[in-house]
């Protein structure tokens, strides 16, 4: 199992877009994404900051993507 690279919120949103997620709305620095099958998640966008490991795991759990599947989307 390989480690995920340190990613910004914008990079995560682009990767999730390739998986079929669409931006539902944005409130402040938080972007809400939804997949046509009902899966949802929230990704924070903070300039110059990467998303932490714990939050990255939460996003992958919300989107039902494994680490390997997510890495293929990058």
Number of C-alpha atoms within 10 A of each C-alpha: 5 7 9 13 10 12 15 18 22 17 15 20 21 14 17 24 16 13 16 12 22 17 16 13 12 13 8 8 12 14 18 18 21 19 17 9 8 8 12 18 19 21 20 21 19 13 10 7 12 18 18 11 14 8 13 19 14 13 18 16 13 13 21 13 15 11 16 12 12 18 14 10 13 14
